[in-house]
Amino acid sequence: MFDVPELDNMLYMGLDRHSVVQCARVNKKWNKTVSPYVFQEIPRLPKKHHQEAFRRIVLEDYLQEQEKSPRPPSGPQLALAKYGHCVRRICNLNNILLYLKPPAANAIKASKTKKPAKTIKTKSTTTKVEEPSADDLLCHFLKRCRNLQQDELSLTKQHFELPERLGFMRHMSLTSIRTLSIFSGDSSLALTASTLQLILIGVSSSLESLTLSVSRLHKESAYGASQLTITGGDGQEKEKEDKLVERWIHFKTLKLLDIPDTDHAAAQGFWAWFWPTCSRHVTHLEFCAWGPRSVRSMSFGIGHMKYLEKAHFGRTETEDHVELEDDDLAVMIAAGAGAGQSWKDVRFKSTAKAGPAAFHALLQHASTLEELHFVRHAGSAATVALLATCQKLRVLAALDNKDRPNIQFPEVLAEDFIDWDAGTGMVRPWPCALTLETIQIKIRGMTRTSEAVNYVQLQGRVFQRLSRFVNLQVLWLGHDPKLTPVVKRRRQCATASDEDEDGDFYIDSEEDDDDEEEMEDPWSERQQDCLTMTWEAGVRPLARLEKLRELNLSRMDIEFEETVAHWIIMVLPNLRKIRGVENSVQAYSFLKQHHPKLIRY
């Protein structure tokens, strides 16, 4: 069996690393056959003695190479020299660098005294070699791993602290990198524009996803005359621009967490090269940077992304602050429309304040837009205008922000949502009526003192509008029940069964009355002027939603009659979840007794 490599491959490639190592310990013959498979992957080494053993293997091979003996060294070939070509995958480069650092005791000693030269004794000569640094050992290790096929590469601030730190990339085949992340920070020793350009050229033929968080690109003189030379798998250095464009055909996802200032010619030249050369085939963009220069640069870049379909703006933050204003978003959206793009998925996260201007710009993508997510109030009329225009909209989600519970959730007014046509006496038809599958938004403005139209009639018309979405599967009219704002409450010396005048339960406590604690109030910010689930309100049109799977009524001050709950179960056969009925005693008791799975999630 050991004479048939194909069978060996089938056997050992299907085993986990521990089993392969055990096979290598059986006898010499097994060890010779299995050892190449042991070295195929260098995993994380959590144990200290494993890290020291790995460093010893690399160090011995490095020192033997530094000996530069005129004849081959006597004795067996060292492990790294023998099996380095078998390595296909390694763990994070930062971990490898950590494993190659000297032991802690030596590091403390080295910080106080100068490192002594190391003496290597052989039969032919005696040579003094300086103790290598972790960077030197990393370069040597990667040079031995000439068949390395690394899918991901993450470069952090520590890689750019010194120009020679990036030397390992000279010995690393970058043509297999599919996901590249660069986080350089704003250190004074950040990467230069030419270095970043050379890195991107090296990975261009296989790169699929790029994440950039670069606060500043320094001038070429930042590191003096030191330059980084990177070669691709074909041995060619920087190619002509027209050939480079063809190599970026697999590059689809671009995440810009920060765009460096273009305050000098080198940085300006980099972006003038990057946008037309690299971003042409990007289909998914995530933009989190902020500031006038970043917005201008991003607007220029979007214009070169001919195939852009997904555009996500902002980031999720727990603090209430805005990085991208409404006008900034409108400019970038308009840039995409001006380039003839057809956006399908648009998301505004908590730091992106999309408003009427941004939503008006989105109307230019109404013919292709399929998903729209936003967590800030964009205006009732602007939201309804999109609903009334989009032809392929499947998802409208405005209540699914799980990280900012205190945010003011988007809402639409009932009269805007109804879009009533007085001439026909019916709601106006919307093109998304047959495509919409998920809608998550508050519908407000149905107060009992409404003068414009009768309160009951107003609710009935809202139900008529909802019934038009015959393919609807998820309907959220209330907050996500998992979002529970934190409020301050005075602790009381009472039992859990005691209630105050508002019906809220007290908490068991033996603390003084002056003590306060943070607790969750699941009924905070309850909707008062919302739909009610009663026969009088006109719920019967909901019977058309035969595909509905989830109904969310959380934090809505509603009346939910038991007979209506029973009727809903009968007419909606695909319903799997009903959220937020705990406050309606009769309906909740009925569902808990007869359909407990619907309210158990």
C-alpha positions in Angstrom: 0.0 0.0 0.0 2.9 2.4 0.8 4.1 2.1 -2.8 0.9 3.7 -4.2 0.8 7.4 -3.6 -2.8 7.8 -4.7 -4.0 5.3 -2.0 -1.8 7.1 0.6 -3.5 10.3 -0.3 -7.0 8.9 0.0 -6.2 7.4 3.4 -4.2 10.2 5.2 -6.0 13.2 3.7 -9.2 11.9 5.4 -7.7 11.7 8.8 -7.5 14.5 11.4 -4.1 15.7 12.5 -3.9 13.8 15.7 -4.6 10.5 13.9 -1.9 11.3 11.3 0.6 12.0 14.0 -0.2 8.6 15.6 0.3 6.8 12.3 3.7 8.5 12.0 4.8 6.9 15.3 4.1 3.3 14.4 7.5 2.4 12.9 10.2 3.8 10.6 8.4 2.8 7.4 5.2 4.4 8.5 7.0 7.5 9.6 8.7 7.9 6.3 5.4 7.6 4.5 3.2 9.7 6.8 5.6 12.6 7.7 4.8 14.6 4.6 1.1 14.6 5.6 2.0 15.7 9.2 3.7 18.8 7.8 0.9 19.7 5.4 -0.6 22.0 8.0 1.0 24.0 10.8 -2.0 24.6 13.2 -2.2 26.8 16.2 0.1 25.7 19.0 -1.5 26.6 22.3 1.0 24.6 24.5 4.3 26.2 25.3 6.4 23.1 24.7 4.9 22.7 21.2 5.8 26.4 20.4 9.4 25.8 21.6 9.7 22.7 19.6 8.5 24.5 16.4 11.0 27.3 17.0 13.8 24.8 17.5 13.0 23.1 14.2 13.1 26.4 12.3 16.2 27.7 14.2 18.3 24.6 13.6 17.5 24.7 9.9 18.3 28.5 9.8 21.6 28.0 11.6 22.7 25.2 9.3 22.0 27.3 6.3 24.0 30.2 7.8 27.0 27.9 8.2 27.5 28.1 4.4 29.7 24.9 4.4 31.3 24.2 1.0 30.1 20.6 1.2 26.7 19.1 2.2 26.4 18.8 6.0 26.9 15.4 7.5 24.1 13.5 9.1 20.4 13.3 8.2 18.6 16.2 6.6 16.8 18.5 9.0 13.0 18.3 9.2 12.2 21.7 7.8 14.6 21.3 4.8 13.2 17.8 4.2 9.4 18.5 4.6 9.1 22.3 4.1 7.9 21.8 0.6 5.0 19.7 1.9 3.5 22.6 3.9 0.2 23.8 2.4 -1.5 25.7 5.2 -0.4 27.6 8.2 -2.2 29.4 11.0 -2.2 33.2 11.4 1.1 34.8 10.6 1.0 36.7 13.9 0.8 33.4 15.7 3.8 32.0 13.7 5.7 35.2 14.6 4.9 34.7 18.2 6.1 31.1 18.2 9.4 32.1 16.7 10.2 34.7 19.4 12.9 33.7 21.9 11.7 32.2 25.2 10.6 34.7 27.8 13.7 34.3 30.0 16.0 35.0 27.0 13.9 38.0 26.0 14.2 39.6 29.5 18.0 38.9 29.4 18.3 40.3 25.9 16.6 43.5 26.9 19.3 44.2 29.5 22.4 43.1 27.7 23.5 42.8 24.1 22.8 39.4 22.5 26.0 37.4 22.3 27.0 35.8 19.1 26.1 32.1 18.7 28.8 29.6 18.0 28.2 26.7 15.6 30.6 23.9 15.7 31.0 21.5 12.8 33.7 19.1 11.6 34.9 21.5 9.0 34.8 24.9 10.6 33.5 27.0 13.4 31.3 30.0 12.5 29.9 32.7 14.7 26.3 33.6 13.8 24.2 36.3 15.4 21.1 35.1 17.2 18.3 35.5 14.6 15.2 37.6 15.2 11.7 36.3 14.9 11.4 38.2 11.6 14.5 36.4 10.3 13.1 33.0 11.3 9.7 33.8 9.7 11.3 34.7 6.4 13.4 31.5 6.5 10.4 29.4 7.4 8.3 30.8 4.5 11.2 30.4 2.1 11.2 26.7 2.9 7.4 26.5 2.4 7.6 27.1 -1.3 4.3 25.3 -2.0 2.3 27.2 0.7 -1.4 27.8 -0.3 -2.6 30.3 2.2 -6.3 31.4 1.6 -6.2 34.3 4.1 -3.7 36.9 5.0 -4.1 39.6 7.7 -1.5 42.4 8.0 -1.7 44.4 11.2 0.0 47.5 12.6 3.0 45.4 13.8 3.8 44.4 10.3 4.4 48.0 9.3 6.4 49.1 12.3 9.7 48.6 10.5 10.2 48.4 6.7 12.0 45.0 7.0 9.0 43.5 8.7 7.3 43.0 5.4 10.4 41.0 4.1 8.5 37.7 4.7 6.3 38.5 1.7 9.3 38.1 -0.6 9.3 34.4 0.3 5.6 33.9 0.3 3.5 32.9 -2.7 0.7 35.4 -2.8 -1.1 33.9 -5.8 -3.3 31.7 -3.5 -4.5 34.5 -1.2 -8.3 34.9 -1.5 -9.0 37.1 1.5 -6.7 40.0 2.4 -7.1 42.3 5.5 -4.9 45.3 6.1 -5.2 47.2 9.5 -2.3 49.7 9.7 -3.8 52.2 12.1 -2.6 55.8 12.2 0.9 55.0 13.5 3.7 57.3 12.3 5.4 54.1 11.0 2.5 53.1 8.7 2.8 51.7 5.2 3.5 53.8 2.2 1.4 54.1 -1.0 3.9 52.2 -3.1 4.1 49.3 -0.5 0.3 49.0 -0.5 0.3 49.0 -4.2 2.9 46.3 -4.5 1.1 44.1 -2.0 -2.1 44.4 -4.0 -0.3 43.6 -7.2 1.1 40.4 -5.6 -2.3 39.1 -4.7 -4.3 40.4 -7.6 -4.7 37.1 -9.6 -6.6 35.2 -6.8 -8.0 37.9 -4.5 -11.7 37.7 -3.8 -12.2 39.9 -0.7 -10.2 42.9 0.5 -10.6 44.8 3.9 -8.8 48.1 4.3 -8.5 50.0 7.5 -5.7 52.5 6.7 -5.8 55.8 8.5 -2.9 57.2 6.7 -0.7 56.5 3.7 2.8 58.0 4.1 5.0 59.5 1.5 7.7 57.5 -0.1 10.4 59.2 2.0 8.9 57.9 5.2 11.2 54.9 5.2 14.1 56.5 3.3 15.4 54.5 0.4 14.0 51.2 1.7 11.6 49.6 -0.8 9.6 46.4 -0.8 9.8 44.1 -3.8 7.1 41.5 -4.2 6.9 39.0 -7.0 3.9 36.9 -7.9 3.7 33.2 -8.6 4.8 33.8 -12.2 7.9 35.6 -11.1 6.9 38.8 -12.8 7.0 42.1 -10.9 4.8 45.1 -11.5 2.9 44.6 -14.7 1.3 47.0 -17.2 -2.0 48.5 -16.1 -4.1 46.9 -18.8 -2.9 43.4 -17.9 -3.4 44.2 -14.2 -7.1 45.0 -14.8 -7.6 41.6 -16.3 -6.1 39.9 -13.2 -8.7 41.4 -10.8 -11.6 39.5 -12.3 -12.1 37.5 -9.1 -12.1 40.5 -6.8 -15.8 40.9 -5.7 -15.9 42.2 -2.1 -14.4 45.4 -0.9 -14.7 46.6 2.8 -13.4 50.0 3.5 -13.3 50.6 7.3 -11.2 53.7 6.9 -9.8 55.6 3.9 -6.5 57.5 4.4 -6.3 61.2 3.8 -5.1 62.2 0.3 -3.0 65.1 1.5 0.0 64.3 -0.7 0.6 63.3 -4.2 1.6 59.7 -3.4 -1.7 58.9 -1.7 -3.7 60.7 -4.4 -1.8 58.6 -7.0 -2.5 55.4 -5.2 -6.3 56.0 -5.3 -6.2 57.2 -8.8 -4.6 53.8 -9.6 -6.7 51.7 -7.3 -10.2 52.7 -8.4 -10.0 52.2 -12.2 -7.5 49.2 -12.0 -8.8 47.1 -9.1 -12.4 47.8 -8.4 -14.0 47.2 -11.8 -15.4 43.8 -10.9 -16.5 44.6 -7.3 -20.1 43.5 -6.6 -20.2 43.9 -2.8 -19.1 47.2 -1.1 -19.0 48.0 2.6 -18.1 51.6 3.4 -17.6 52.7 7.0 -15.2 55.7 6.7 -16.4 59.3 7.2 -15.4 62.8 6.3 -15.6 64.9 3.2 -12.4 63.5 1.6 -13.5 59.9 2.2 -16.9 60.6 0.7 -15.5 62.3 -2.4 -13.0 59.5 -2.9 -15.7 56.8 -2.4 -18.0 58.6 -4.8 -15.3 58.6 -7.4 -14.5 54.9 -6.8 -18.1 53.8 -7.0 -18.3 55.2 -10.5 -15.7 52.6 -11.6 -17.5 49.6 -10.1 -19.5 48.5 -13.1 -21.0 45.4 -11.5 -21.8 46.7 -8.0 -25.0 45.1 -6.6 -24.6 45.3 -2.8 -23.8 48.6 -1.0 -23.7 48.6 2.8 -23.0 51.9 4.6 -21.9 52.7 8.1 -21.1 50.4 11.0 -23.0 49.0 14.0 -22.3 51.0 17.1 -23.8 51.0 20.6 -23.2 54.7 21.0 -25.6 57.2 19.4 -23.4 59.0 16.9 -23.5 59.6 13.1 -20.6 59.2 10.7 -22.4 59.4 7.3 -25.0 62.1 6.9 -28.0 62.0 4.6 -26.4 64.2 1.9 -23.2 62.1 1.9 -25.2 58.9 1.3 -27.2 60.6 -1.4 -24.0 61.6 -3.3 -22.6 58.1 -3.2 -25.9 56.5 -4.2 -26.2 58.9 -7.1 -22.7 58.1 -8.2 -23.7 54.5 -8.6 -26.8 55.4 -10.6 -24.8 57.7 -12.8 -22.4 54.8 -13.6 -25.3 52.7 -14.8 -25.2 50.3 -11.9 -28.2 48.2 -10.7 -28.1 47.9 -6.9 -30.0 45.0 -5.4 -29.1 45.1 -1.7 -28.7 48.4 0.3 -28.1 48.6 4.0 -27.8 51.6 6.2 -26.3 50.7 9.6 -26.5 52.7 12.8 -23.8 55.2 11.9 -25.3 56.0 8.5 -28.2 58.5 8.8 -30.2 57.8 5.7 -33.0 60.4 5.2 -35.2 61.8 2.5 -32.2 62.7 0.3 -30.7 59.2 0.4 -34.1 57.5 -0.2 -34.8 59.9 -3.0 -31.5 58.9 -4.6 -32.4 55.2 -4.1 -35.4 55.7 -6.4 -32.9 55.6 -9.3 -32.3 51.9 -8.3 -36.0 51.2 -7.9 -36.2 48.8 -10.8 -33.6 46.4 -9.4 -33.6 47.0 -5.6 -34.5 43.7 -3.7 -33.4 44.3 -0.1 -33.4 47.5 2.0 -32.3 47.6 5.6 -32.1 50.7 7.8 -32.3 51.4 11.5 -32.7 55.2 11.7 -35.9 57.1 11.0 -35.8 58.1 7.3 -39.2 59.8 7.0 -42.6 58.3 6.5 -43.2 59.8 3.0 -39.7 58.8 1.7 -40.1 55.2 2.9 -43.6 54.8 1.3 -42.3 56.4 -1.9 -39.8 53.5 -2.2 -42.4 50.9 -1.5 -44.7 52.4 -4.1 -41.9 52.4 -6.7 -39.7 49.4 -6.3 -40.6 46.6 -8.7 -38.6 43.7 -7.2 -38.4 44.5 -3.5 -38.3 41.4 -1.3 -37.1 42.7 2.1 -37.9 45.9 3.9 -36.3 45.6 7.3 -36.2 48.5 9.8 -36.7 46.8 13.2 -33.9 44.2 13.2 -31.0 46.2 14.8 -29.9 44.0 17.7 -27.1 46.2 18.9 -28.7 49.5 19.6 -31.8 48.9 21.7 -32.4 52.6 22.5 -32.5 53.9 18.9 -35.7 55.5 17.6 -36.9 52.8 15.2 -38.1 53.9 11.8 -41.9 54.2 11.3 -44.4 55.2 8.7 -47.7 57.0 9.3 -50.9 54.9 8.6 -52.3 57.4 6.0 -49.0 57.4 4.1 -48.8 53.6 4.2 -52.4 53.2 3.0 -51.8 55.4 -0.1 -55.6 55.7 -0.6 -57.0 56.5 -4.1 -60.1 58.5 -3.5 -61.1 58.1 -7.2 -61.3 54.3 -7.1 -62.1 54.0 -3.4 -59.2 51.5 -3.0 -55.6 51.5 -2.0 -53.3 52.3 -4.9 -51.5 49.2 -6.4 -47.8 48.9 -5.7 -45.4 46.9 -7.9 -43.8 45.2 -4.9 -47.1 43.7 -3.8 -46.2 40.3 -5.5 -42.5 40.3 -4.5 -42.4 41.5 -0.9 -41.5 38.6 1.5 -40.4 40.4 4.6 -41.6 43.7 6.0 -40.4 45.0 9.4 -41.5 48.5 10.3 -43.8 50.4 12.7 -47.1 51.7 11.4 -48.2 54.5 13.6 -50.8 57.3 13.6 -54.0 55.4 14.3 -55.3 57.3 17.3 -58.8 57.2 18.5 -59.1 60.9 18.2 -58.2 61.0 14.5 -60.2 63.7 12.7 -59.2 62.9 9.1 -60.8 59.5 8.9 -62.6 57.2 11.3 -60.2 55.3 13.6 -61.7 51.9 12.8 -61.8 52.7 9.1 -58.2 53.7 9.1 -57.1 50.4 10.7 -59.2 48.5 8.2 -57.4 50.2 5.3 -54.0 49.3 6.8 -55.1 45.7 6.9 -56.2 46.0 3.3 -52.7 47.3 2.3 -51.0 44.5 4.2 -53.3 41.9 2.5 -52.0 42.9 -0.9 -48.6 41.4 -0.1 -49.7 37.8 -0.9 -46.2 36.3 -0.8 -45.4 37.8 2.6 -43.6 35.4 4.9 -42.4 37.7 7.8 -44.5 40.5 9.2 -43.0 42.6 12.0 -45.2 45.5 13.2 -43.6 45.7 16.7 -40.1 45.8 18.2 -37.9 42.7 18.2 -38.7 41.1 21.6 -34.9 40.5 22.0 -34.3 44.2 22.2 -34.9 45.2 25.8 -33.8 48.8 26.6 -31.9 49.1 29.9 -33.6 51.5 32.4 -32.9 52.6 35.9 -35.4 51.6 38.6 -35.5 52.0 42.3 -35.3 48.7 44.0 -38.1 47.9 46.4 -38.3 45.6 49.4 -41.1 43.4 48.1 -41.8 40.0 46.7 -41.9 39.2 43.0 -45.7 38.8 43.2 -46.3 42.4 44.2 -47.4 44.9 41.6 -47.4 48.6 41.5 -50.2 50.8 40.1 -49.0 50.4 36.6 -49.0 46.6 36.8 -45.2 46.4 36.9 -43.6 43.8 39.1 -41.2 44.7 41.8 -37.9 42.9 42.5 -36.9 40.9 45.6 -34.3 42.9 47.4 -32.9 43.5 50.9 -31.0 46.7 49.9 -31.9 50.2 51.0 -34.5 52.1 49.0 -31.8 54.5 47.8 -30.0 51.8 45.9 -30.5 51.5 42.2 -29.7 48.8 39.7 -30.0 48.4 36.0 -32.8 46.1 34.8 -34.6 45.4 31.6 -38.1 46.8 30.9 -39.5 44.6 28.1 -42.5 47.0 27.6 -40.5 50.2 27.2 -41.5 52.5 24.4 -44.8 50.7 23.7 -46.8 51.7 20.6 -50.0 53.3 21.6 -51.4 54.5 18.2 -51.0 51.2 16.4 -53.1 48.3 14.9 -55.3 46.2 17.1 -56.1 42.6 16.4 -59.8 42.7 16.7 -62.8 42.0 14.5 -63.8 45.6 14.8 -60.5 46.8 13.4 -61.0 44.7 10.3 -58.4 41.9 10.5 -60.2 39.6 8.0 -58.1 40.7 4.9 -55.1 39.0 6.6 -56.5 35.7 5.5 -54.9 36.3 2.1 -51.4 36.0 3.6 -51.4 32.2 3.3 -47.6 32.1 3.2 -47.0 34.0 6.4 -44.6 32.2 8.7 -43.8 34.8 11.4 -46.0 37.5 13.0 -44.4 40.0 15.4 -46.6 42.2 17.6 -44.0 42.9 20.4 -44.4 46.1 22.4 -47.6 47.0 20.8 -50.4 48.2 23.1 -52.9 46.0 21.3 -56.1 44.2 21.9 -55.8 40.6 20.7 -59.0 38.7 21.0 -59.0 35.0 21.6 -61.4 34.3 18.7 -59.1 36.3 16.4 -56.1 34.2 17.6 -58.1 31.0 16.8 -59.1 32.3 13.4 -55.5 33.3 12.5 -54.3 29.8 13.2 -57.0 28.4 11.0 -56.5 30.7 8.0 -52.7 30.9 8.1 -51.5 27.3 7.8 -47.8 28.1 7.4 -47.6 30.2 10.6 -44.7 29.1 12.8 -44.1 32.0 15.2 -46.3 34.7 16.9 -44.3 37.2 19.0 -45.5 39.7 21.5 -48.9 38.4 22.6 -48.0 38.1 26.3 -49.8 41.3 27.2 -53.1 40.0 25.7 -54.2 37.6 28.4 -56.9 35.8 26.6 -55.0 35.3 23.3 -51.9 34.3 25.1 -53.7 31.7 27.3 -55.3 30.2 24.3 -52.1 29.9 22.3 -50.2 28.6 25.3 -52.8 25.9 25.9 -53.5 24.8 22.3 -50.5 26.0 20.2 -47.5 26.3 22.6 -45.0 25.9 19.8 -46.1 29.2 18.1 -45.1 31.3 21.1 -42.0 29.2 22.1 -38.9 30.7 20.4 
